[in-house]
Amino acid sequence: MTFKHWTLDRDAEGIAWAILDEADASANTLGLAVMEELAGILDQLSQRPPSGLVIRSGKAAGFIAGANIEEFTRIDSAQAARALVQRGWTLFERLATVDYPTLALIRGHCMGGGLELALACRYRITVDEPGTRLALPEVMLGIYPAWGGMLRLPQLIGPAAALDLMLTGKGVDAGKARRLGLADDCVPPRVMDNAARIMLLSGRAPRRLPLLQRLLNGPLRGIVAGKARKQVALKARPEHYPAPYAILDVWANYAGNALAVPASSTSSLESILRSLTAKNLIRVFFLQERLKGFGKDADFRPRRVHVIGAGVMGGDIATECALRGMIVTLQDQSVERIAPAFARAAKRFERKFRGKPREARFALDRLIPDPAGHGVAQADVIIEAIFENLDAKRALFAEIERRAKPDALLASNTSSLRIADIASALADPGRLVGIHFFNPVAVMPLVEVVRNSGTADEAAKRAAAFVRRLDKLPLPVGDEPGFLVNAVLGPYMYEALRCMDEGVAPETIDAALTGFGMPMGPIELVDTVGLDIAVAAGRALAGAEAVLPRALADRVAAGQLGKKTGQGFYAWPGGKVRKPTDGAVPAGLAERIVAPLLAASQACVDRGVVADADLADAGVIFGTGFAPFTGGPLNFVRGQQAAG
């Protein structure tokens, strides 16, 4: 059999090396053709068994990105859904039961079906590189791992750790995979092939769980599933996100075999793969991939970044740049004003590089205090993150332009001022772009890249490329008040505050919106952002004469600015919110508060703030956390209209 996507070789020790390099693709996925060829490889090896089999990637980009998501979108019947799962389950069962030892050599991302393939091998070795990451993220697409992951992962690392990975979709790096028992070893790249040979020929028995873990994965699994179900219920409603509940059901009641679940069950393949949630979450996946595509046409790899303004935003932007390997100079009026940013950075690096103190120290070494602003002259990217004052920003950029390299990218993190107004102070206004991050910078994936008619195309492309270097999602937006995210959040939060003025309790409002599917209620969001920031943003969007909701104005006047002062609409002892018990939620409350957000999203499309409705949906989901199961605000509106 001739292979298009795989190569199969044997070395002098009789080890077969199956190398996947999917043709015409930047990353390996497990589509129909790739799976058929893998079956052909197993056919060949059954005729002349090797001393062992190593499965590895021929791509620089990673091991296997998972199943081919495009194939999921073409499922048009219950029979097609079952056939797709049957194919993977049967093939990986076959791999798991061959007579010779098998090993997955994992370098780079190993996701979904890729990890299920690795789990079907006797051994797994991870390569100790930053890009190596293992996950079963199917739940984030509204589906579940049906090719053996629900069976084998709990058997390998125990049910608690396995359910944590499957129910959240979160990944682990190479080292943590080894510590969990998911990998048998974690090695540097230079020895990975030899390590694979040694492990494969070692005769080492596969990892076996301790007795208690085997009991929890066997006769006691119902107890484990019940506790996990209570935890899931705190974060997701079954009508919004059925997949995590289905994972627990399939694991607890069907030994992880989705093919054994009756079609009539809400946990069945048919129900899950064809659910509206899965359809919408797969839509969100493709929206995310579209955002990742911005900046690909610019070969811009900045080495030095200068950030002006060491407040929470500026300091955290600098931290993320240093985390990604850039040398960062951080400027403010004094070393004392810069110091808190360094304290936060040290904690961030310690968490990120847990167990690797040298890496944390190297990252901190890349972050340099620079009160005099010497770094401006060497920087490839210069980001302004000072207070929202037009005259101050214009004066600053006029000075920056005189000192910066001619090809340096100039960017403002402004959230409410027009880029054109700031750029008017420059001799070459086309150099300036908006690069608008959201708080907390480490958590929020979206960054708005703001341009106007005078912005140079190359500057906008380089800004998007820079955002991707930070592993963020760039969204091109027009130079309109509030851009996209703040323009839709403002009316939403203000409508919630008007409800408070009418006597509705803040905890009732938040309960209504979290019930709708928001990750956080609007009142808690205002507290988190800061009430003074909400006032400034509201006036920037609606004008200085805008009438503030009384609930907001009174607390700002009293100095109760939210989480940062320990008191806003809620008390924040120790930085944790304390809420009274929810009251009964009035009918229609969530719909009333969401309505201005939906209208503002459409208005942004109509005004050309974003190019189309899909980008509006992407921006609002990744910039505000708008209920992903809906597929975005405008997709939600279309669904409501179609339903009558």
N, C-alpha and C positions, 0 to 999 in steps of 0.2 A: 504493500500500500504506500502510495506517495503522499507525503504530508505537505500541506500549504502553510499551516500555522505552527506546527511542531517540528523539531528535529529530534532524532533518536540515535544516540551513539552508545557504544560500549567501550569501556577503558580496559587496560591490561588486567585489572583485577576482576573483570566480569561484571562490573557495575554498569547498569544502564542509566544514561542521563537523558531524561525527557525535558527538552527546553522549549517553553512556550514563547513565541514571538508572533503574536497575531498580526497577520498581514494587513497593511493599509490602516493601521490603527496606532495611536500614540500610547495606548495602554491596553493591557490584556483584559479581555472579558470572556465569560463562559457562554458564548452564544452556541447555537445549534451545531455549526460547522466545527467549532473548537471541541465541543463535547464528543461529536462523532469521531473525530480524529483521535481523541484520548481513548475512546473505546477500541479503535483500531490498534493503538499502541499496546493496550492490554492483550489484544488478540495475538499480536506478534510475540509478546513476551511469554504468553502461555504456551506457545509452541517450543520456545527455547528459553526457559526461565533464567534470569540473570542471578548474580549473587546478591543483588539488591537494586533498588530503583530510587534515583534522586529526581524529584520534580522541581524545576527552578524556572526562573523567567529569563528571557533573552532581552528584555526591555531595561533601559536605564531608569524608566519611570516607576517601576515597582514590580511586585509579584503578580497579583491578579486583583483587578478593581471590583470583581464580583460578577454577577450575572449580567447579561446584556439587557439593560433596562428597556431598550427599544422593543425587544421581544415581548415584554410585559404589556406594552401599550397596544400590541396587536392581538391580545387575547380577546376573542369575541364569543366565547362559549364556555360553559362549565367543563365540557369535555377537553377543550384546549388547555384550560387551567390545570386540570388533572394530568394531562399528558406531559406538560412542561415539568411538573413536579416529579412525576414518575420517572422521567428520563434521568434527572439528576440524582434522585434517591437510589435508583437501581445501579447507576454507574459508580457512585461513591461506595455503595455497599460492596460492589465487586472489587473495587480498589482496596477496601478495608479487609477483605478476606483472601487476598492472594497469598501464596505460600512463602514468597520471598519477602525480606524486610523492605519497607518503603520509608522515604524521608522527604519532607517538604523543606527546601532551603529558601527561607523567606527574607528577601531583601526589598525594602520599600513597602508600599501599601499592600495589605492582604485583607480584603474586605468581603463580606457576605459569602457568596458562593466560593470565593477563593479561599476563605478560612475554612469553609465546610470541606473543601477538597483536602486542605492541609490536615484537618481533624481526622480524615479517613486514612491518613498515613500512620505508620507505626511511630515515627519520630518526627519532630519538628525542630529546626534550628533557626533562630532569628539572627540577623546581622545587625550589629550594634551601630546604627546610623540614625541621625535625626528623622529621616524619612520613613523608617520602618515603623509601621503601625498596623495593629490587628484589631478587627472589629466585626461584629455582626450587626450592621446598621439597618437591617430590613424594617424594623419597627418604625424608623423615621420615614419610610416610604408607605407606611400603613399596611405592611405585610409581615410575614414572619420567615425565619430561616427553615426551609422545608426540605433541604437536601441532606439532612442528617445532623445539622447543627444542634437542634433541640434534644437530640438523643445523645450525641457524643460529648458536647461541651460540659454538661453537668457530670458525666461519668469521669471526665478528665480532671476538672478543677473543683468539683463539688458544686452542689446546687445553688448555694447562696451567691458565690462569685459568678457563676454562669448566668443566673437569672439577672444579676445586676448588669451584666454586659448586654444580654438579650433584650431586657425591658427598657434600657435607656439608649442602646445603640452606640454608646461611647466606646472609644478605642483605648488600647494600651500600647505603650512603646515596647521596644525589643527587650529591655531590661525587666520591665514589669511582667511581660509575658513569661519570662523565665521564672520570676519569683512566684507567679501564680501557678506554675506547673503547666501552663499552656505551651511553652517551649521547653525542650529538654536541655537546650544550651543556648547561650547568647555569645556570639564571637565577633571579632573585628573582621572587616572585609578581606584582609590579606590572608586569612587562614580559613575562610569559609568552606572552600572546596575540600581541603584536607580534613577539616572538622566533620564535614558530611560523610566522607569515606570512613573515617574512624568510627563515627557513631553507627553508621549503617552496618559495619562488619563486626561490631562489638558483641553482638548477641545479647545485649542488655534487655532485660524484661521491660515491657511497657509500664508506664507509671500506674500504680494502683492506689486508690483512695484508702485512707484509714477507715476502720470499721464504722465509726459514727457517721462519716460522710456517706458511706455506702448505704447505711440505714436511711439517712435523710434523702438519698436519691432513690430509695426503694420503698419499703413499707411505710415510711414516715413522710413521704413526699406530699401527701395531702395537707399535713400541718404546715410544711414549708410554703406550699402554694397559697394557703389561706392567709398566712402572715404577709406574704408578698402582695397578695391582692389588696389588702388593706392599705399598703404603702402606695400602690398604683392609684388607688381611689383618691388619695390625697392630691394627686397631680393631674389625673386625666379621667374624664367621664367616658364610660363605655360607648355612649352614643356618638361621642366625638372621635374617640380613638379606640376602636375595638381590638386592634392587634395585640397590645400587651395582655389583655384579658384572655385572648385566644392562645397566646404563648403559654400562659399558665395552665389553661385547660388541656392543651395538647400534651404538655409535659406531664402533668399530674395524672391525666386519665387515659392517655393513649401512648405513653412511653416515648413521647417526642416524635411519633410517626403521624404526620399530617394526613397521609393516605388512609389511615385507619378511622378518621373522623367522618361520621355520616354527613352526607351532603346537606341534610336538613339542619345541622347544627350551625349556630352563629359563629363557631370556631372553624368551620370547614374551609377548605381551600376555595370552594366556590364562593362562599360568603365573603371571605377576606379579599381575595384577589380582584373581585368585581365590585367591591364596596365603593361608595362615593368618596370616603376618606382616602382610600388607596389611590383613586384616580386623582384627587386633588393634591395629595402629598407627592405623587410622582410628577405632577405638574410643577410643584414647587421645586423639586429636584432639577428639572430642566430650566426653570427660571434661574436657579442658582448657577447652573452651568453657563447660561447666557451671560450672567454678570462676570463670571470668571474669564470670559472671552475678551472683555474690554481690556485694552492695554497690551494684548498679545502682539500687535503690529508695531510696537515700539521696543527697540533693543536698548532699554535703559536700565542700567544696574548701578544705582547710586551707592557709593562707598561711604560718603560723609554727609551727615545731616546736621543742620543747625536749627534748633528750636528756640524761639524767643517767647518767654512767658513760662515760668516754672510752677504755675498753679496746677490744679488737679488735671485739667485737660492737657496742658502743655507738657507737664512732667510725665504723664502717662503715655503721651504720644512718643516722647523721647525714649521712654522705657521700652516700648514695643519695637522701635527702630533698633535699639541696642540688642534686644533679644534676637532679632533677625540678622545679627552679624554686622550691622553698620556702626561706624564710629560717630558718636553723637556729642555735639557740644550744646549745653543747655544754658541759656542766658536769662538772667533777671537782674534786678537792681543791686543785689548783694548775694554773697555766699549763704548768708542766713536765710534768705528767701528761697534759695535753691535746695537747701538741706532737706526739707520735708519730702521733696520729690525723690531724692536719693534714698531716703528711708523706705519709701513705698517701693521703689525699684528693687532694693535689696530683698524685701519680702517676696516680691513677684518672682525674682530669679531663684530664690531659695525653693519656692513651691514648684516652679517649672523644672528645675534641675535637682529635684529631690534625690539624694543619694549620690549626686555628682557635684561636690563642692567646688571643684576646680572650674567646671563649666559656669557655675554661678558667679565665681570670682572673675572669670574672663569677661562675662557679660557686663558686670559692674565696672570693670576696667574700661570698657568701651564707652561708658557714659562719663562725660567730662564736664565739671562745672566751669562756666565761662561768663562771669559777670561783665567782663569788658567787651564781649562779643567778637573776640578774635577769630572764632570759627567761621564767621560769615565769609571771609575771603577764600576759604578752602572748600566750602560746602558745595555738594552737588544739588542738594535740596535745602531750601530755607523755608521754615514754617513759622508763621506768626500766630501766636495763641494768647494775645494780651486781651485786656478788657474791651468791651464792645463800645468803642468810641471812634467815630469816623475820622475826626481830625488827628487823633493819636495814631491810628493805623496808617493814614496817608503820609504823615510825617515820617513814620518808621520806615515805610517802604521806599520813600524817596532817598533816605539814608542808605538802606540796604542796597538799592540799585547802584549807588556810586561805589560800593565796596565789593559787591559780589562778582563772581566770575561771569563773563558774558553769557555762558551757556547754562548757568545755574537755574534750576526751576524755583520760581517764587510762588509761595502758596500762603493763603490765609485760611485759618480754621474758623472764620466768622460764622455765626449761626443765624444772624439776622440782618446784616448789612449787605448791600449790593456790591459784588466784586467790581463792577464797572466804576462805581463811585470811589472805591479804594484805589483802583488802577489809574484813575485820572491824574494821580500825583506822579506817575512814572513817565520817563521819556519814551519808553516802549511799553505801553499798557498791555500789549498782547502777551507779555511774559507771565502775567499774574493769573493764577487759577485759584478757585476755592477747593480746598481739601477738607471737607467737614466731617470730623469724627463725632461719635456719640459716646456718651458716658454710661457705664464704665468702658473705657477704651479697650481693655483686655478682653471684654466679654462680647461687646456688640460687633457683629460681623460686617455691617454696612458702613461704607464711607461715600458720601456724596462728592462727586467731582463736578465743580460748578464752573461753567463758562458762559460767556456772553458773545454777542456777534463780533466783538473785537478780539476775542481770545484766539491766539495762534493755535492751529490744529495740532502742531507738534507738542506744544505745552500741555494740551489736554490729554494727548496720548501718553506722554511721559508721566503725567500725574496718575493716570489709571494704572500704568505699569508699576509705578512706585507703590500704589495701594496693594496691588497683587503681591509685590515683594514682601509685604507685611502679612500676607495670607488673609487679607480682607477682601470684601466684595465691592468693587467700584461701581457706582451708579451715576452715569452722566445726567446732570440736571441743568436746567436753565437758571439764569440769574434773576430769579423772581423772589419776592419776600417770603422767607421761610423755606425756600427751595421746595422740596417735596415733603420730607418727613415732618418738619415743624409746621408746615402749612396744613397738614392733615391732623396732627396731634393737637394743635392749639384749639380749634373748634370743638374737638372731642373732650378735652379736659375742661374747657370753659362751660360746656353744656352740663358736665357732671357737677361743676361748682354752682351753676344756677339751680340745679336740683337741690343742692345743700341749702341755698338761699330760700328755697320753698319748704324747707323743713325735713328733707329726706336725710337720714343719718349717713355719714360717710361710709360706715362699714356695710350698710345696706346697698349703697351704690357700688362699692367694690365687689360685694358678693354677686350682684347682678351681672357685672361684666366678666368676672372670672367664670361664672356660670355660662356666659355666652361663649367663653373660650379664650379670653385674654389671659396672658401669663401673670398679669398684675392689674389690679383695679386702678382706675384713673386717679382716685384721691391719693392712694399710696404712691402712685407714680409722681404726682405733683410734689408730695413730701420728699421723694427720693431725688428728684431733679433740683428742688429748692424753690420755695414760693417766690423769692425775689427774682429768680430766673424766669419763672412762669409769668410774672408781671412784665418783665422786660421784653420777653418774647411776644406777649400779647399786645403790648404797645407798638412793637416794631411791625407787627402784622396788621393791626387795626388802627394805628395812629395814636399819637400821644393823648388825644382826648377820649380814647376808648373808656367806656364805663366798666370798671372791674367788678366781678362778682363780689358781693359784700363779704362772703365767707373768706375770700382771699385777701381783700384789702384790710380787714380787721386784724388778721393774724400777722400780716406783714408789718402793719403799724405797731403791733405789740412785740416785734422782733422774733416771732415764732416762724422760722424759715424752713422748718422741716427736719429731716434726718440730721443735717449738719449742725443744727443748734440743739438737737435732742427733743424738740417739740415743734410740731406743725399741726396738721389736722389730727395726727396721732402722736402719742408719746413714743420716743425711741431710746429706751434705756439700753446703754451699751451698744448702740447702733442697730438694735433689733426692734422691729415694729411691735407695738402692743395695741391690739385692737379689742374693742368690746365685742360681745357676741352679736352675730348677725341678727337683724330683724327679718320679718317676712318681706320678701322682695315683691314689690307691686308689679302686676302684669304690665308688660310693655316698657318697663324702665330701661332695660338694656337696649332695646330697639331705638328708643328716643335718644339715648346718649351716643349710640354708634352712628345714627343717621347723619350728623354733620361731618363725621369722618368719611363716610361713603360719598357724600356730596363733594367734599373737598378733594377727594381722590380723583373723581371724574373731572372736576374743574381744573386740576393740574394737567390732566391729559388734554383737555380742551384748549388750555392756554399754551401748550407746548413745553411745559416744565419738564416733562419726560416725553420720550418719543412715541410711546404707545401704552395701551392699558396693561399689557403684560409687565412692562417695566414699572408701572405704578404699583401693580400687585407685588412685584419683587421688592421694591423699595419699602413699602409699608410693612410687609412681612418681616424682612430682615432688619429694618430700622426701628420698628415699634413692637415687634412680636405679635402682630395681628394674627389671630387664630389661624395657624397654618392649615388645619383640616378643612378650612373653607376654600383654600386655593387663592386667597387674597381678597381684598374688599370688592373689587370690580367683578371678579369671578363670582363672588358671593351674591352680588346684585343680579348678575345674569341668571344664576341658579334660582333666586327668589322669583324673578320675573317668569322664568320657564315653568316654575311650579304653580303659577297662577296668581 
